[in-house]
Amino acid sequence: MDRPEIPDPIRQRFRSTDECKPVDGGRRILITSSGGGVALVERETGKAVFWASVRNAHSAEILPGNRVVVAGSYGEDGNRLVLFDLAVPEKPLWSGELYGAHGAVWDGQLWALGEKELRLYDREVDGLALRRQWELPDPGGHDLRAVPGTCRLVVTTGKRVWLFDRERQAFEPHPDLGDLAGVKGVDIHPATGQVAYVKAEESWWAYRVLFLDPGGELPLPGRRLYKARWMITK
């Protein structure tokens, strides 16, 4: 991350990218780095309009009211969700413990994924209030994404891929990916339903993006891929 708007101490935290999520109809990109940085960048100009430091940041989600929540994973000062005002870089409004925090999805409430649990939070004025939590079928919660047009969430863990039904509040194995271990990221195209996913091939990374419905792959030799996100523009 070389944007001059970002102060140098924070800019140095973008040593790697673990999520690059299109928001606002693809007009902006929400970026997190396990090096400890998070930024919101205008896609057309490349300008950073928000930045902050969150230990081991692994995912982020835009909330109403010009807010962003960041899931910070393991380590000292990590294992938490952190809420910011997008108009005020670097200054947290609220933070709360979530061990192994890795994923966040907003659907009118906040769903957050930790090492061993899936949680549901209500929005408060400048914070979040835990409403419910569910133990994961196996540990190692990693990626959390909504299945467009359904009440389901995709949840990846260390050994499997699951679907969580938000209405029935129950987990079931993903029909195609359920038995796969080491799946780092899953995303579903909202128009076509095609699934893009990344399964670790060496340590935590892969050299290709895999697809379902229809199947296929996109080799990217020499790249260390972690997650895949569809770029949807409006």
C-alpha positions in Angstrom: 0.0 0.0 0.0 1.8 3.1 -1.2 -0.9 5.8 -1.0 0.6 9.1 0.3 -2.6 9.8 2.3 -1.8 7.0 4.7 0.7 7.8 7.5 3.9 5.9 7.0 3.6 3.8 10.2 0.3 2.4 9.0 1.3 2.2 5.4 4.1 -0.2 6.5 1.4 -2.6 8.0 0.2 -3.6 4.5 2.9 -6.2 3.9 0.3 -8.7 2.6 -3.4 -8.5 1.7 -5.8 -11.1 3.2 -9.0 -9.5 1.9 -9.9 -7.1 -0.9 -13.6 -6.6 -0.8 -15.6 -4.5 -3.3 -18.1 -2.2 -1.7 -20.5 0.6 -2.8 -21.2 -1.2 -6.1 -17.5 -1.7 -6.8 -16.7 2.0 -6.5 -14.5 1.4 -3.5 -12.4 -1.4 -2.2 -12.1 -2.4 1.5 -8.7 -3.9 2.1 -7.3 -5.7 5.2 -3.8 -7.0 5.9 -2.6 -9.5 8.4 0.3 -7.0 8.8 -2.2 -4.9 10.8 -3.7 -2.5 8.4 -7.1 -1.7 7.0 -8.0 0.9 4.3 -10.9 2.0 2.2 -9.7 3.0 -1.3 -11.5 4.6 -4.2 -11.3 2.2 -7.1 -11.1 4.8 -9.9 -8.6 7.2 -8.3 -6.8 4.8 -6.0 -7.1 7.4 -3.2 -7.4 6.1 0.4 -10.3 7.7 2.2 -9.9 5.7 5.4 -7.2 3.9 7.2 -6.5 2.4 10.6 -4.3 -0.1 12.4 -5.9 -3.3 13.7 -3.8 -6.2 14.8 -3.9 -9.1 12.3 -6.8 -7.6 10.4 -8.5 -10.4 8.4 -11.8 -9.0 7.3 -13.9 -5.8 7.4 -17.5 -4.8 6.6 -19.2 -1.5 6.0 -22.1 -0.7 8.4 -24.8 1.9 8.1 -24.1 5.3 9.5 -20.6 5.6 7.9 -19.1 2.9 10.1 -16.7 0.0 9.4 -16.1 -3.0 11.6 -12.8 -4.9 11.4 -12.1 -8.5 12.5 -8.7 -8.7 14.0 -7.3 -12.2 14.4 -4.7 -13.7 16.8 -2.0 -12.0 18.7 -1.5 -9.4 21.5 -4.1 -6.7 21.1 -5.9 -8.9 18.5 -8.7 -11.4 18.9 -11.4 -8.7 18.6 -13.8 -6.8 16.6 -13.1 -3.1 16.2 -15.6 -0.4 15.1 -14.6 2.9 13.4 -16.2 6.0 12.0 -15.1 6.2 8.4 -14.8 9.9 8.7 -12.2 9.6 11.5 -9.2 7.4 10.5 -7.2 5.6 13.2 -9.6 6.2 16.1 -11.7 3.3 17.3 -15.2 3.9 18.5 -15.6 0.5 20.2 -13.9 -2.9 20.4 -15.0 -6.2 21.8 -13.3 -9.6 22.3 -13.7 -12.4 19.7 -11.1 -15.0 19.7 -9.6 -15.7 16.3 -11.9 -13.1 14.6 -11.8 -13.8 10.9 -15.0 -12.7 9.2 -17.9 -10.2 9.2 -21.2 -10.0 7.2 -23.8 -7.3 7.7 -27.5 -8.0 6.8 -29.2 -5.6 9.2 -27.3 -7.2 12.0 -23.7 -8.2 12.2 -22.6 -11.8 11.8 -19.0 -12.3 13.0 -16.8 -15.5 12.7 -14.3 -16.5 15.3 -12.0 -19.5 15.8 -14.7 -21.6 17.4 -18.0 -19.7 17.1 -20.3 -17.7 14.9 -21.8 -14.7 16.6 -24.7 -12.3 15.9 -24.5 -8.7 17.1 -27.0 -5.8 17.2 -25.9 -2.3 16.3 -25.8 0.3 19.1 -25.1 4.0 18.6 -21.3 3.6 18.7 -20.8 0.0 19.4 -22.1 -3.6 19.0 -24.1 -5.8 21.4 -23.8 -9.5 21.4 -27.2 -11.1 20.8 -26.5 -14.8 20.2 -23.6 -17.2 19.4 -23.3 -20.7 18.0 -20.4 -23.2 18.4 -18.9 -24.1 15.0 -19.1 -27.8 14.0 -15.3 -27.9 13.9 -12.8 -25.2 14.9 -10.7 -22.9 12.7 -13.3 -20.5 11.5 -11.8 -18.7 8.6 -14.1 -17.2 5.9 -17.7 -15.9 6.2 -19.8 -14.8 3.2 -23.5 -14.5 2.4 -25.0 -16.7 -0.3 -26.8 -14.0 -2.4 -30.6 -14.2 -2.5 -30.8 -16.8 0.3 -30.8 -17.0 4.1 -27.5 -18.9 4.1 -24.0 -18.0 5.1 -20.9 -19.9 3.8 -18.6 -20.7 6.7 -15.1 -22.2 6.2 -13.3 -24.0 9.0 -10.0 -25.8 9.2 -11.3 -29.1 7.9 -14.6 -28.4 6.1 -16.9 -25.9 4.4 -20.4 -25.3 5.9 -23.6 -23.5 5.2 -25.4 -21.8 8.1 -29.1 -21.2 7.7 -29.9 -17.9 9.4 -33.6 -18.8 9.7 -33.2 -22.3 11.1 -30.0 -21.4 12.9 -28.3 -24.6 11.9 -25.2 -25.7 10.1 -25.0 -28.3 7.3 -22.1 -29.4 5.1 -21.7 -27.5 1.8 -23.0 -29.8 -0.9 -19.9 -29.5 -3.1 -17.1 -28.3 -0.8 -18.2 -29.8 2.5 -15.3 -32.3 2.8 -12.6 -30.0 1.7 -10.0 -28.9 4.2 -7.9 -25.7 4.0 -10.4 -23.6 2.1 -9.4 -20.1 2.8 -12.0 -18.2 0.9 -15.4 -18.7 -0.9 -17.4 -16.2 -2.8 -20.6 -16.5 -4.9 -21.4 -14.3 -7.9 -24.8 -12.7 -7.1 -26.0 -12.8 -10.8 -24.7 -16.2 -12.1 -24.3 -18.1 -8.8 -20.8 -19.3 -9.9 -18.7 -20.1 -6.9 -15.0 -18.9 -6.7 -12.9 -20.4 -3.9 -9.3 -20.7 -2.8 -7.9 -23.9 -1.3 -4.4 -23.8 0.3 -1.9 -25.7 -1.8 1.2 -24.8 0.2 1.1 -23.5 3.8 -1.7 -20.9 3.8 -1.6 -20.0 0.1 -2.6 -21.2 -3.4 -1.6 -20.6 -6.9 -5.0 -20.6 -8.5 -8.6 -19.7 -8.0 -11.1 -22.6 -8.4 -14.7 -22.4 -9.6 -18.0 -24.3 -9.4 -21.2 -24.0 -11.4 -19.6 -24.0 -13.9 -16.3 -25.6 -12.8 -12.9 -24.4 -13.9 -9.7 -22.8 -12.6 -7.7 -19.6 -13.0 -4.0 -20.4 -12.6 -1.9 -17.5 -11.3 1.7 -18.9 -11.1 3.9 -17.2 -8.6 1.1 -15.5 -6.7 0.3 -16.4 -3.1 -3.5 -16.3 -3.1 -5.5 -16.3 0.1 -9.1 -15.4 -0.8 -11.1 -14.7 -3.9 -13.8 -12.0 -4.2 -16.0 -11.3 -7.2 -15.8 -7.7 -8.5 -19.4 -6.6 -8.9 -20.1 -3.1 -10.3 -23.3 -1.2 -10.6 
